[in-house]
Amino acid sequence: MTRPYTHISLESVEDAAPANGFGQRWEARVARTALEAKDTGVTHFRLHPGKRSPFAHRHQQAEENYVILSGSGWVKLDGHVSDVRPLDAIRVEPHVVRAFEAGRDGLEFLAFGAHHGADGESVDDPWVT
């Protein structure tokens, strides 16, 4: 029988960025499997100082929430760029194209929401290249 809860450290989750060719830009600890979550997902990101997300993306169904933990920078949502700082919370509807940029101290944030399989798609955006 499995426990009705899971308790992990996000630091213990493998950083997926290097294996995907993005290690020079950020750390990405995708924790859904480690948490044994069925219906939700959470990813811990650390965007390196002065770097932008390696890709812009949107979803078919998944609404995402982001919470800035530390650092500062910017979020680009459908072409609109806004400053972000610790404890900012950002809700993004599925169709909105999103990407982040870290300021001089880097940018640490969580992304979480309902899990909808592989419904995300990368979007060509010169802002992230």
N, C-alpha and C positions, 0 to 999 in steps of 0.2 A: 504494500500500500504506500502511495506517495503522500508526503506531507501536504497540508493545505496551504503552505506558504513556502517561499524561498527567500533566503537572506544571503546576499553576496556583496563583495566589494567590487565596484566598477573597475577599480585598478587591476583586479584579477582577470578581467575579460581581455582576451587577446586583441591587440590593436590590428584592425583589418586594413589600415591604410597602406603599410609597406607592401603587402602582398598584392594590392590593387594598383600599385604604382603612384600612390599619393602621399607617401611618407615625408616628402620634403615640404608638404603644405600643412598636414594636420595629423592628429591621432583620431581614430574612430573606433570606439569600443561598443560594438553592437551586442546588446545584452539580452535580447529576447530569449535565445536558446538557453543561455546560462541561468536565466531566471525561471526557466520552464514555463514561460508565459504562452498562453494559447491565443488570447484575443487582443493583447496589447504588445507594444514594443517600446523600447527605450534605447537610445544611443547617447554615449558621452563623447563629445568632441572637444579637442584642443586644437584650435587653429593657430599656427605659428605666427609670431609677430610680422606684420606687414603682408601677410599672405591672404589670398582669397580662396574660397571653396574651390575644389578642383573641377566642379561642374555645377551648373544650375539645373534644377529639376522641378517637376510637378508630379501630381498623382491623379489617378482616375477617381478613387474613392476616399483615400486616407486624408483626413484632416490632421494636421500636425500642430503640436504646441512646442514652443522653444522657451527655455528659461536660461537667461544669461547668469552664469555663476561668478565669473571673474573676468577681469580685463575690460577692454572696450573695443569698439569697432563700428561696423555698419551692417545692416541687413538690406538686401535689395529684394523688393516684392513687386513683381510685374512692372519693373522699370522705375519704381519709386525707392529711393535710398534714404534710410533713416539711421540716426545714431542709435547705438545700443550700449547699455552699461549694466552693471550687476543688479540682479533682481528684476530686470525687465522681463516681462512675459509676452510672448507673441503667438497668437493663434493664426494659422494659415489654412484657408480653404483649399481643397484638393487641387483645383485648376490653376492656382496662383504659382507662378514661377518664382523660386526663391534661391538665394545664395548669400553668403556672409563674407565679410572682410575683417581681419583683425587689425587693431591699432598697434602701437609700438610695444605694448606689453602682452600681446597675444589676446586670444578670446576663447574662453571656456564656456561651453553651454551644453544643455541637455535637449534632446529632441524626443518627443514621446507622443503616443496616441494609439488609436485602434489599429490593429494589424490587418491588412488586406492583401496579403500575398505580394506578389511581384507587380504591384500596380504603379510603381514609379517609373518615370521616364526622364532621361536627360534631355535638356533643351539647349540648342546652340545659343550661346550668349557670349559675345566678345568681352564682356566685363570680367569673366572668370578665366580667360586664357592668358 
